[in-house]
Amino acid sequence: MVRRLSTFISLLVVLVALMPASAGLAQPAIPDLERAFTQTGFSISDDRIWDYFVSRGGVATFGYPVSYAFTLEGFSVQIFQRHVLQVAADNSVHPMNLLDPDLLPVTAINFATFPAHDPSIATAAPSPSTANYGQALVAYLNSAVTDRFQDQPVGFLSAYLSAAPADSGALAPLVALEVWGFPTSGPAYDPNNGAFIYQRFQRGFLHFDATNGSTGAILLGDAFKSVLRGSPEPADLAAQASTSRFWAQYDPTKPGALARPNALDDTNLITAFQIGLAVPIATVPIGPVPVPTVAASVPSALRVPSPDYGASIFVWGAGATTPRDLNKLREARLNWQKTLFQWRFIEPERGRFDWAEADRIVKASTAAGIRVVARIDFQPAWARSTGLRNFNGPPDNYQDFADFIFAFVDHFKPGSPNGTVGAIEIWNEPNLSREWGDAAMGPQSAGQYVRLLCMANTAVKRASPDVITISAGLSPTGVIDNGARDDVLYLREMYAAGAKPCFDALGAHGNTQAPDPAMEIGSWRGCDGGKTICADGSFYFRRVEQLHQVMLDNGDTDKQVWLLEFGWTSDPIHPSYSWYRVSEQQKAQNVVNAFRWAYDHWRPWIGAMILWNIADPTWNESVESYWWSVTNPNGTNRPAMNALIAARHSGLLP
């Protein structure tokens, strides 16, 4: 059974109730959009969970939501990156004891090795019956959780207490205890990485990285989600959890989306990760989709230099930094900028368009001589029966999206006084469930996307035959389950569903793990702590060669492949990424070498290569995208940007 609230929590309910009212926002009238998070595609709809989330530090404490609210063994719960929040019978909200033996009895995740449960630490906490319990508890925490360990500034006590609002005063340790639980180990080094120090608590692990002095929390909620979904990665987590009653329980094809309902009483996972398909599978054509006849060859006007150069930038709502970032592109001689234009922001009500911010961005880019790739997805609430519950999902009526695409291209076609958009990316990573309305991935979902793509392409060409239609960049993944579809397999299924006449260029992504862009697929011994060769092509920059081969196999020889995202991360904080991080200097070398590899080996079929990314001015180190950046949020260059500028000006990159 899910661990019920323990005795000390009952006491804390009373103590924390004494906190200032500002720490708990009673039934806020907050628009749905404010509770939705583009970073993960999930939103917080339960007012009780939202109140608790806001009052305990929000994203800084819990991370982003990675599920919707659902019922787990009789309780309403929601998974966040670092914690799982549970609503009790009295409507109070508390994090679950994720590290209890019947939930996640783990000591290793993604090659990180954590301290085991230490009974001597766990039983040293004062009993609630202790005289002056509050004072005794504070004294215990101050001794058991420390900011220094063996002369290392681990900052564990400060990080622990940061879960309490600033106005908590003397109650801060009690509030932090409510979030983290008791320590169940002392600090300990990772036996396989002398730069990492961890401490175990009832509800999570704190992590110190001596290479950069950072302290953070392990994404334990993500791990629990992986267990529910039965994800084979990370392999060490899968090995430890494979006998758990929670393992691989999520199956949207079964009643209650439960694979083994007898193992989980009073549980329903239907609303956890998949609300329902926007279009019933039975009505979605899996075979070829009827579309107007399109010429077999791609006009030369719809091809670009091979390779062409670009980068993703974040200028929506950032008027002050837009000129700065466009000048960055000009300095590096990058000809394209890619921006997300969310459908919901431009057409918030059917037929009513707000072009102001889009006009500002496109006009500024056109004036700077930078061409625009417009990524378009994120449905408005009115276009889908689930509203924003599925934060990114296709509309109920695909014609609504096609109508918007026509309006967008007509507004920004060549010669328009509003500026010009040169290429349209039709949706993003539809081979991931979270980007496709949380629908189960399979041949039917590829057929759905092809239907949307074909209707959108018809709209593009009706508005302007000179604008390039790019199919959605596919996420490079070797996973085949309800949550993800291998991108090579998905592309084959797209062709089988009739995609060939419906795009001018194929979209691909290349945010890869292998540390050298020239590495041949199957040559990197980087998996399983370096013990195992990573055989799947999705680990490699050269995955795009396998996608291009699928095009050739289907007789699609005239089109280019646009690499709509590619790069390397230097992330030392998030374990899901840090295991394959490179240094900033290595990133610089890789970026230049990637462009050069494409020039030497992929011409003429490679099109524009869009580097991920010029940093969003609002990012900080807690955002995983920050670590892929080639600039800093304040606009200064990282080594990769300097190397790219030098290579373009010297002619190393023609």
N, C-alpha and C positions, 0 to 999 in steps of 0.2 A: 504494500500500500504506500501511497505518497505520504511522506512524513507530515503528521499533523503539527500544529503549532505547539512548541514546547513550553514548559512552565515559565522560563524566564521571559519568553515573548509575551505571555499574558501580563506579567508585571510591567513590561515595557509599554504595553498598550496604555496603561494608566499613566506612567511617567511621561511618555511622549505626548500624551494629550494635554499636558501642561505647557507645551511649547507655544510660542507666539503664533497668532492666527496666520501670519504671512507664510508659515511653513506648510500649511495645508490649504489648498485652494478649493473651496466648497463648490462643487457642481459648476464649473466655469462654462460660460456660453462661448466655447471656442469653435471656430469654423473647422470642418473636417480637414481642410487643407493644411491647417496649422499642426494637425496631429499626424500628418503623413510625411514619410521620410523617403526622399528619392534615393538616398544612399543604399537602402535595402529593398525598397518597394513595398514596405508594410506600413500600416498605420495603427494608431491606438484609439479604438472606438469606445472602450469601456471607461466611463467617467471615473470609476473608483481607481482603476489602474493608472489612468492619466493623472489624477490628483496626486497619487503616491509618487509616480515618476517625476513629476514637476517638483514636488516638495523635498525630494531626496537627491537632487543634483542632476536629474535628467540624463542626457547622453553621457556626461562626464562620469557618472556613477554606473549606469546600467548598459551603456552602449545603445545602438539603434535596435528597434524591434526587428526580429527576424521570423516572426509568425504573427498571425492574428490571434485573438483570444479564442480558446477552445476549452472543452471539458476534459479534465484528466483526473480519473478516479474520484469523481464527485465534486471537484473544485474547478472553478474557472481560473485558467492560467494563461499567461502570455510569455513567450520566450523573447528575451533580449540577448544581445551579444555576450554579456557578462553574467547575467542572472536570469532566473525564471521567477516571475511574480505570480503569486497565488492569492486569490480572494477567499477569505475564510467565511464561515457561516454567518458571522456577525457583520459582514461586509468590510472588515478591515483587510488591508493588503500587506503582505510580507513576502520577502524572497524565500524560496524553497532551500532546504539544506541539500544542495546538489551533490555534495560530497559524502552524503550518508551512504553506507554500504549497499543499500538497496536501490540507489539511484546511479551515481557515477563513482564507483570505488576505484578511481584511476590513479596511476602514478606516472603515466607518460602520455603525452599527446603531441603528435607531429614532431617526434624526436626530442622533445623537451622532457626531462626526467625530474619529477617533483618529489619532495619529501613525503614519506608515508605517514599515515595517521600515527601519532605518538600518544599512547594512553596516559603517560605521565604528564604531558602538557594538557591534554583534554580534560583530565580529572582534577586538575589543580585549581580550576575556576571555583569561586565561592558559590555556595548553595544559596538559592533565594531565601532560605530561612535564616541565613547569617545575619547577625545584628548589624545595623547600618550597611545593609546590602549594597546600596548605591555607592557608598564610599569604598567598600571593599572591592567592588567590581572595577571601579576606576583604577584603584591601586594595582589590581591584578593585570589589567590591560596595559598599564604603563610599564609593567615589568616584563610582560610576555610578548609585547609587540614593540619593536624598537626602530629608531631611525638610523642607527649605526650597528653594523655587524662586522666584526673583525676588521675594523678601520675602514670599512666601505660605507658610504653614505646611502644606505638602501632606501631610507625614507618610508619605511613600511607604516610606522605609526601615523605620519602625516597623511599618507594616502588613505589609510583606514579611516581617519577622522574626517577626511574631506567629503565623505558621504553625508555628513550632517550639515544642514543649512548654517550659514554664517551667524544667524541670530539664535542658535541653539544654546549658547552659553555653556553652563555647567552640565547640561544634558547631552552635549555632543558625543561623549563616549557611549552613552546608552543608545543614541540614535544610530551611531556607527555599528554598534553591536547588533542592532536590529537588522541592518543591511548585510553585514559580513558574517555574523555569528562569532563564536569563540575561536581563538586560534587552536589548531589541533596538531601543530608541529612548531618547532623553532625554525629560524632561518637556516637554509642549507644551500650549498653550492650544487649546481647541476653537475653530476659526475662526468658528463661528457662535454661540458662547456664551462670552463673556469671563469667566464665573464658573466654567467647568469647565476643569480641567487633567488630562491623562492621561499615563500612561507605559505603554509596551508591553513585554511580556515574552514569552518563548516560549510560556507557557501562560495568558496572560490580560492584562487591562488593569487598572491601578489608577486610581482616579478621585477627584479632589478637587473639592469644591463650595464655592466661596468664600462663597456666600450663608449657609451655616450652619457652615462649618469642618469638615465631615465628610469622611472618607476611607473608601473602600470599593472593592470589586471589581465589575467589570462581570459580568453573569450570562452568561458565555460558554458554559457548558454548556447553558443554555436555548437559546442561539442555535444550537448544534449539533443539538439536538433538533428545533428548527424546520426546520433544513435537511433532516434525515432524513425528516421528515414532509411536507416541501414546503409549509410554511405560507406563504401569500401576505403575511403580516404578520410583522415589519415589512418594508415594500416594499423598502427599501434593502438589507437583508440578502438578500432573495429575488433581487434583481437581480444581486448579486455572486456568489451561490452557485448560480445556475440552471444553470451548465455543469459543476458539480462532479459527480463520480461518486457522491457521497453524496446529491445532491439528490432529494427525493421518492422515496426508495427504500422507505419503509415502506408496504406494501400488504397488509393482513391477509387479503385475498381470494386472494393468490397463495401458492404453496409457499414456505415459509421467510419468509413475509410480505415478500418482496422483489419490487419492481417490475422491476428489471433485474439479475438474479443474475450475469450475465456481467461486470458492472462491479465486483462486490464478491465476490472469492473467499472461500470458507470463512466465510460470514456467514449468520446466522439471526436475524431480528428478531421471531420469534413471541413470545418472552418479554420483548421490550423494553417494550411498552406494552399488550399484550393477551395475557393467559394463555389466554383462551377464554371462550365465553359460558356463563353459568350454566345457561341452558336452551337446548337446540338450537333454532335459528331455525325449523326445520321444525315444532316442536311448539308454537310460540307463535302464538296467533291474531292475525292482523293486522286482521281485520274485527271487528265488534261482539262483545263478550264477554258471555256469558249472565250476568246478575245479577238479583237480586230486583227487582221493580218498585219504583221510587221516585217519589214525587209530583213532578210537573213543576215546581211552584213551591217556593221555599225558604221555610220557616216564618220568621216575623218574629223568632223567638227566635234564629235562626241568622244574623241580620244584625246589624251593629254600627253605631254612629253614623258618619256619612260626612262627613269622614274621622274615624277614631279614631286615637289616638296611642300609639306604643310605641317600644321600642329593644331591640336585642340586648345581652344582658349575659353575663358569663362568671363564673358562680358555682359551677360544678361543681368540687368539691375546694377551694373558696375560702371556707370558713366564716367566716374572720375579716373578709372584706370584703363578705360578702353583705348585712348590714344597711346598710352604707354605700351600696352600689349601688342597693338597693331604695329607700333614702331619696332618692337622686338622682332616680329616676323619679317619686317622689311630689312632690318639689320642683318638677319640670318639668311636673307633671300629665300624665304619660305613663301610660296605663291598662294597657298590656300590656308584658310582658317576654318575649323569645324566648330559649329555652335549648335547646341540643343535648342530648338524652338518648340516648346511644349504646346501641343494643340490646345490644351485646356486653358492656357493663359491668353491665347489669341482669339479663341472662339468660346468664351465662357458660357454663352447661351447660344442655342442653335440659331445661326444666321446673323448673329451680332458679333462683329469683329473689332478687336482692339489692336490696331497695328502700331501703336506709338513706339513701344520698346523695340519691336522687330525692325521698324523703319530706322530707328536711331542706329542700330547695330549694322544693318546692311548698307545704309548710306555712308557711315564712317568707314566701313571696309572697302566699299567701292571707291571712295575718295582717296583711300590710302593705296589703291592698286592691288588689294588683296581679294582674291576670289573666295566665295563662300560655299562651303558644304553645309547644308541645313539638314541636321538630323531631326526627324519629326516622329514623335510618338507621345505617350502620356495622354490618354483620353480624358475629355471633360466628363464631369459627373453625369451630365444629361445624356451622354452617348452610350451608357452602359447600365444595365439594370442593377448592377451592384454598386453603382456610383463610383466613389473613390476607394471602396473597400479593397478591390484589386487595384493597386495603385498604378500599375501599368498593364493594360490589357486591351485587346481589340474591341471595337464597338460592337453592339448588338447588330447594328445594320452597317455592313461594310461600305455601303454607298455614302454614309455620312463622312467617313474618312476620305473617300475619293473626292467628294465635294469640297472638303477642306483643302486637299492637295491642289485641286484646280484653282481655288481662290488664292492660295499661297503663291503658286507659280505665276498665275496671271498678275498678281500684285508686284512680283519681283522679277518678271521676265526681262530679257535683254532690252535695253532702251527705256526701261521704266524710270520715271522721275524718283521712285522710291529706292533706287539702287538695284543691283542685280545679284541674284543667287544663281550660281553656275551649276550646282548639282544638288540633288535631293536624295538623302538616305531614307528609305522607306522602312521605318521602325528600327529596332535595335535588339540584337541577340534574342530573336524569337525561339532559339533552341534551348533557352532556359525558361523553366516554368514561371519564375518570378517576373519575367519580362513579357509573359503571354497570358496574363490573367490567372496565374496559378493553375493553368490547365495541365493535365498529365501529358508528358511529352511522348510522341510516337508518330507514326506515319500520318495519322489524322491531323496532328498539329502542324506538320509541314504542309499538308494540303490546305489547311486554313490560311497559313501565311501566304502561300502562293496565290490563293484567291484574292487576298488583300493586295498583294504586290501587283497582280495583273490589273486590278481595277484602278489602283493608284497610278500605274504607268500610263494607262489610257488617259487619265486625267492630266498627267504631266504633258503628254504629247498634244492633247487638245488645247492646252494653254500655251505651250511653246515647244516646238520640236527641237529647239536648240539647248534645252536644259537636260542635263545628264541624269538619268534615273539609275540609282545605285541600290542594289538589293541590300538588305540589312546586314551589317557586320555580324558574323556568327562568332559566338564565344568558342575559343579553342578548348575543347574538353573531350577527353576520352571516355567520359562517363555516359552510360546508357541506363537511365532509370526514369521514374516519373518526373523527377525534378530537372533533368538535363538530358540532352541528346547529343551524342558525338557529332561534331560539326561536319566531318566528311560524310558520315552516314546521312545526316540531315540534308546536306546538299544533294546527295543522290536522290533522296526522297523528294526534294524540290523539283528536280528535273523530271522524275517520274510523274509528278503532279502537273507538269506542263509549264514550268517556269521559264523555259528557254526564250520565248519571244517577249518576255515581260520586264526586261531590264537591259540597260546599256553597259553596265559594269558590275562585276561581282564584288560585294563587300566582304571583307575579312578582318579579323582581329589577330594581333600577334603579341599580346602581353605574356611573355613566355618565361619559363624557369631556367632553361639552359643558359649558362653565363656567357656564351659566345655565339653570335649570330651565324657564324659559318659552320657550326657543329652539324655533322651529318646525323640524321634521325637514327636513333638507336645506338649512339656512341657515348652518351653522357652517363657517367656513373654518379648520379646525383640523388637518386631515390634511396629511401631507407637508410639515411645517414651516410650515404656514399657507398653502401654495400651492394646496391642493386643498380643495374643499368635501367634507365628510363626508356622503355621500348616504344611507348606511345608517342606519335608525332605531335600531340598537343603540347608537349613539353618544350618544343623547339621553335625557333624563329622561322625555320624553313618549312613549317607546317603548311604554309601557303602554297608550296609546290604540290602538295597532295591535293589541295583544293583545285588548283589549276588543272591537275590531271583529270579530275572528275569532269571539268568543263570539256577537256579534249575528248574524253570517253563519250561525251554526249554530243560531239560534233560542234561544240560552241568554241570555234577557233578564232573568231574576230574580236572578241571582247577582252578588255583589260581587267585585271584584278586591282581593286583599290584597297590598300591596307589602311583601314579607317582608324585603327588604334594599334600602336606598337610601342614597346619600351621595356625598361628594366627597373625594378624597385630596389631601393636601398633601405627598406623598412627594417629597423631593429626592434620594433615594439610589438607588432602583431604576429604571433607565432604562425598563423596561416600563411604569412608572406615572408617572414624573416628567415625561414629555412633556405630560401633561395636568393636572398638579397645579395647585391653586389655593392662595392664601394662606389662613391660618387665618381672617382676617377675611372673605375671600370665601366660605369654607366656611360661616361663621356666617350670612351673608346668604342663601346658597343654601338652607340647611336651613329657615330661616323661610319663604323665598319658595316652596319646594317644597310645604310644608304649605298655605300660603295659596293657591297655584295649584290644588291639589287641591280645596280648599274652594270656590273660585270657579268651577271648570270641570268637576270630575269627580263632583260629587254627582248622584244618590244611589248611583252604581255603585262608587265607591271605598270600600273597607273600611278595615281597620287599616293604618297605614303604620308600618313597623318600621325605625327609624333604625339605620344601621350606623356606629358602635357606641359603647357604654360600654366603655372599654378594659379588657382583661384585666390583672389586677394583675401578671402575670409578664412582660408584653411589654416590649420595648425598641425602639430605633430600627431595629434590623436586621430586625424583623418588619414586612412590608408592611401588615398590618392595623392596626398602630399609627397609621399616618398617616391612616387614615379616621376615627379616634376623635374624639369630642367632649369627652372627658375625658382626663386623664393617668392612667397606671397607678397613681400614688399617690393618686388620688381627687380631685385638684384639677380645676377646670373649665378647658376651653379656651373661646375666644370663642364657639364655636357653642353650647355648653351654656348659657352666660350669656345669649345672645341668645334661645334657645328658652325659657328660664325667663321672661325679661322679656316675650316675646310671648304666652305662655300667661296670665300674670298680668294683662297689660294688656288682654286681649281681642282683640289683633291676630290671634291664632289662637284662634277660638272653641272 
